């Protein structure tokens, strides 16, 4: 059972970390300019930022879950949002390089840079609120009242999921030799398929349970 908490933590965080944001762009740029070892420091710092956001979401999760149970239309809204987001990412064209990470480039600890950039991502907080509701309903029960061991293992999974995903971006950026647009395009297509799959899966479960 402990392994399940670890696995769910890793999987949920990978889905959170896949979308191309400031941290991912920073890892790609740092890899191309300074190498994988330097970029890995950003990933290590970002892992702690992800844990903090997930912890904050966990403390509000029970209130959100109760609200969801009383308002079934929210389930349909989330399914629709997943579907729309999936279509959006499938048809989305690569944009110019995201320069939001440049404000924190000069003479700054890479660990701290990763931590701060990870925190400055409000959509991730919203993601975790929804993710905990889905996890508690369909996979495992993880709340602020869970045992310390369960929480520890789950958040180790969160940390590993974030670091591994960013490390994957670092490795990938070397293969495309600085072509960030190619990375954006492939990630968008993958994310679109995942979101559409989630929308279909959740839609089927909603119809079955109705």
N, C-alpha and C positions, 0 to 999 in steps of 0.2 A: 504493500500500500504506500509506503514511503517513496518508493521509486515512481509511483504514479504521480505523486505531488511534484516531484522533480521534473518529470516528463511534461506535465501540464504547464508548469512554470516556464520551461524552455520553449514549448510550442507557442504559448500565448504571447511570449515576448518576441519571438521571431516574427509573428504576424504584425506586432506593433512596430518592430524596427525595420521591416522591409521597405515601407514607403520612403522615397528619397527626400530627406530633409537636411537641415543645416549640419547635423553631426555626420551623416553619411557623406555629404559633399566634402566636409572637412577631412574625413578619413581618406577619401579618394584623392583629393588635392595633396594632402600630406604624403601619401604613399608615392605619388608621382614625383614630388619635389624632394622628399627627404628619406623615403624608403619605408618598408613595412614596419620595422621596429619602432620608428617614431610614431607612425599612425596607430600602432597597437596601444600606445600609451593613451591616446585619445579614447580608444575603445574601452580601456580599463576604467577610465574616469567616467565615461558615459554610462557604464553599467551601474554605478552607484546612483547616478541621476535617475535612471529608470526605476531602481528600487524605491527611491523616495517618492516618485510619482505614484507608483503602485501602492505603496503604503498609505498615502493620502486617500487614494480611491477606495482602498479596503475599509477605511474607517467610516466612509459615507455609504458603503455598499448596501448595508442592511436597510437603510432608509430608502434607497433607490429601488431595491428589490421589492420591498413592500408596496411601493408606489406602482411598480410594474404589475404586480399581482392584481391590483385593484383596477388597472386600466389596460385591458387587453388590446385596445387599439394601438398601444405603444409597440407591441410585438409586430403588428403589421407595418407600422411606421419604420421600424428598424429593418425589417425585411426589404421594404421598398428602398430605403436608403442604401442598403448593401447592393441592391440591384442597380440603382442609379450610379453609385460609385464604381461598380464593376464595369458598366458600359463606358463611363467617363474615362477610366484608366485604359480601356481597350482602344478607344479612339483618340486619346490624348496624344498630341504631338510633342516631341522633345522641346524644352524651353532652353533659353540661354543659361549658362552656368550660374548657379545660385551663389551670390556673393555675401549672403548674410553672415557667414562665418568669418569674414575677413576682419570684422571689427575687433576680433579677439586674437589676432595673430602675432603681434609684435612682443617678443620677450616674455611670453606667458607659458607657465607650466602646461604641458600637453594634457596631463591628468586633469588639471583644473579646467582647462578648455573643454574637454569632453564632458565633464560633469555639468558645467554651466550651460553649454549648448543643448545638452539632453534635457535640462530642466526648462529651458525656454521653448517649450513645445506643447502648448495647451491642448491640442487635439489628442495627445497621448493620454492625458488625464481623463478625457471623455472616453477614449478607447477602453481604458482600464475599468471605468465604471460599468460599461456595457459588458466587457469581458468577464468580470466577476459575477455578474448576474447570470450569464450563460454558463459559466463554469459551475456555479453552485446548483444550477437547475439540471444540468445534463451530465456533468463529469464527477466532480468531487465537491465537498463542502469546505470552503476556506473563508473564514471570517476572522475578525479581530479577537474572537474568543476561542479560536482553534488552539490546539496544544502548541507550546513553544517549538517542539520538534517539527511538527507539520509546517508551521510558519517558516522556520529556518530553512527547511529543505525546499519549500516552494520558492522562497526568495533567492536561494542559491541558484535555482533553475532560472529565475528572472535574470539574475546577473549573467549567468552563462549564455542565455539566449541572446541578450544584447551584445555581449562581447563577441560571440561566435558569428552573429549576423554581420557586425561591422568588420570583423576579420575577413569574412567572405567578400565583403565589398572591397577590402584592401587587395585581396588576391585577384579579384575580378578586374580591378582597375589596371593592374599590371598587364592583363591579357589584352585589354583594349587600347593600351598605350596612350592614355590621355583623352580618348574619345568619350567624354562624359555623356554626350547625347546618346551614344549607343547604349550605355549603361541605363540611362533614364528610360529609353524606349523598351528595352528588355524587361526591366523591373516593372514598368507600367503594365505591360502585357501580362506578366505573371500575376501581378496583384489584381488585375481585372478579372482574370480567370478564377482566382481564389475567392474574390468577393462575390462573383456570380454563383460560384459553387455553394458558398455559405448561404446566399439568398435562397437558392433552390432548396437546399437542405432544410433550412429553418421554415420555409414555406410549406414543405411536405409535412414536417412535424406539427406545424400549427394546424393544418387541415386534419391530420390524424387525431390530434387531441381535442379538436373542436366538437 
